[in-house]
Amino acid sequence: MPLAQSWVDVFTCIAVCFAGYLSIRQWRNTLKIQRAKFLSELVAKLHSKEFLQVVYLFDYDCDWYNESFHNSTKNKDRNDSDESQVDNYLSWLAYLCHLFSTGCIDSNEMDVFAYEIKRVLTNAQVRDYMYNVHHFSKANKRESPFFELEAYAEKEKLICGEVFANSSLHESDKRFHKYLSW
């Protein structure tokens, strides 16, 4: 009888280990599916109609950032202004950079968004806008609303760190302007 009991114990142990393995495997597959859904939602948001007009401003190199840009809210509803739409889009990109910097998405997953981010950050007017917002925020003792995007841009060498370090860059570099008071 003791020999039969030890075989039952061995079989039970093997069965428990196998069931544990299957449970862990199922759990990992479920996590992968949830992660894929999450990334799919991020990609869908990035390409949503909400951001379409702003993406066109950047892609087709429209002349959108000028002295009257920050006054666009006076003539329009705040939520429909160009400034609001640009802020929302850049904030969304900053959120993606935040997810990356905190490890919520890994470098392979960030590659899905890297092209979009690079395309936006290579736009001269976006750089000028971020320059203004950064120094305006700094003068008001606030962090730029796009600080995660700025950090990503510097790390990936898409924007020179001098843009955010030098508040008088607009005096020596004609690509930058001072449209906000700081």
TAMO-V756310 format. One record per backbone hydrogen bond with DSSP energy under -1.0 kcal/mol. NH is the residue of the N-H (numbers start at 1). CO is the residue of the C=O. E is the energy in kcal/mol with one decimal. If there is no record, write none. Layout:
BEGIN
nh=NH co=CO e=E
nh=NH co=CO e=E
END
This chain:
BEGIN
nh=5 co=1 e=-2.3
nh=6 co=2 e=-2.0
nh=7 co=3 e=-1.7
nh=8 co=4 e=-2.0
nh=9 co=5 e=-2.5
nh=10 co=6 e=-2.3
nh=11 co=7 e=-2.7
nh=12 co=8 e=-2.8
nh=13 co=9 e=-2.4
nh=14 co=10 e=-2.4
nh=15 co=11 e=-2.7
nh=16 co=12 e=-2.6
nh=17 co=13 e=-2.4
nh=18 co=14 e=-2.6
nh=19 co=15 e=-2.4
nh=20 co=16 e=-2.4
nh=21 co=17 e=-2.4
nh=22 co=18 e=-2.5
nh=23 co=19 e=-2.3
nh=24 co=20 e=-2.5
nh=25 co=21 e=-2.5
nh=26 co=22 e=-2.5
nh=27 co=23 e=-2.6
nh=28 co=24 e=-2.5
nh=29 co=25 e=-2.2
nh=30 co=26 e=-2.4
nh=31 co=27 e=-2.3
nh=32 co=28 e=-2.2
nh=33 co=29 e=-2.2
nh=34 co=30 e=-2.5
nh=35 co=31 e=-2.6
nh=36 co=32 e=-2.5
nh=37 co=33 e=-2.2
nh=38 co=34 e=-2.4
nh=39 co=35 e=-2.7
nh=40 co=36 e=-2.3
nh=41 co=37 e=-2.2
nh=42 co=38 e=-2.0
nh=43 co=39 e=-2.6
nh=44 co=40 e=-2.5
nh=45 co=41 e=-2.3
nh=46 co=42 e=-2.2
nh=47 co=43 e=-1.6
nh=48 co=45 e=-1.4
nh=51 co=48 e=-1.1
nh=55 co=51 e=-2.5
nh=56 co=52 e=-2.1
nh=57 co=53 e=-1.7
nh=58 co=54 e=-2.0
nh=59 co=55 e=-3.3
nh=60 co=56 e=-2.4
nh=61 co=58 e=-1.1
nh=62 co=57 e=-1.7
nh=64 co=62 e=-1.5
nh=69 co=66 e=-1.5
nh=71 co=68 e=-1.1
nh=72 co=69 e=-1.6
nh=74 co=71 e=-1.7
nh=80 co=77 e=-1.6
nh=85 co=81 e=-2.2
nh=86 co=82 e=-2.8
nh=87 co=83 e=-2.7
nh=88 co=84 e=-2.5
nh=89 co=85 e=-2.2
nh=90 co=86 e=-2.8
nh=91 co=87 e=-2.4
nh=92 co=88 e=-2.0
nh=93 co=89 e=-2.2
nh=94 co=90 e=-2.4
nh=95 co=91 e=-2.2
nh=96 co=92 e=-2.0
nh=97 co=93 e=-2.1
nh=98 co=94 e=-2.2
nh=99 co=95 e=-2.6
nh=100 co=96 e=-1.9
nh=101 co=97 e=-2.9
nh=102 co=98 e=-2.0
nh=103 co=100 e=-1.2
nh=104 co=99 e=-2.0
nh=105 co=99 e=-1.5
nh=110 co=106 e=-2.6
nh=111 co=107 e=-1.5
nh=112 co=109 e=-1.1
nh=113 co=110 e=-1.3
nh=114 co=110 e=-1.6
nh=117 co=113 e=-2.5
nh=118 co=114 e=-2.9
nh=119 co=115 e=-2.6
nh=120 co=116 e=-2.0
nh=121 co=117 e=-2.8
nh=122 co=118 e=-1.4
nh=123 co=120 e=-1.5
nh=127 co=123 e=-2.1
nh=128 co=124 e=-2.2
nh=129 co=125 e=-2.6
nh=130 co=126 e=-3.0
nh=131 co=127 e=-2.4
nh=132 co=128 e=-2.3
nh=133 co=129 e=-2.8
nh=134 co=130 e=-2.6
nh=135 co=131 e=-2.1
nh=136 co=132 e=-2.5
nh=137 co=133 e=-2.6
nh=138 co=134 e=-2.4
nh=139 co=135 e=-2.2
nh=140 co=136 e=-1.3
nh=141 co=138 e=-1.7
nh=142 co=137 e=-2.9
nh=147 co=144 e=-1.7
nh=150 co=146 e=-2.7
nh=151 co=147 e=-2.4
nh=152 co=148 e=-2.1
nh=153 co=149 e=-2.6
nh=154 co=150 e=-2.4
nh=155 co=151 e=-2.7
nh=156 co=152 e=-2.7
nh=157 co=154 e=-1.1
nh=158 co=153 e=-3.3
nh=159 co=153 e=-1.3
nh=163 co=160 e=-1.8
nh=165 co=161 e=-1.4
nh=166 co=162 e=-2.6
nh=169 co=166 e=-1.2
nh=171 co=168 e=-1.8
nh=172 co=169 e=-1.1
nh=173 co=169 e=-2.4
nh=176 co=173 e=-2.0
END
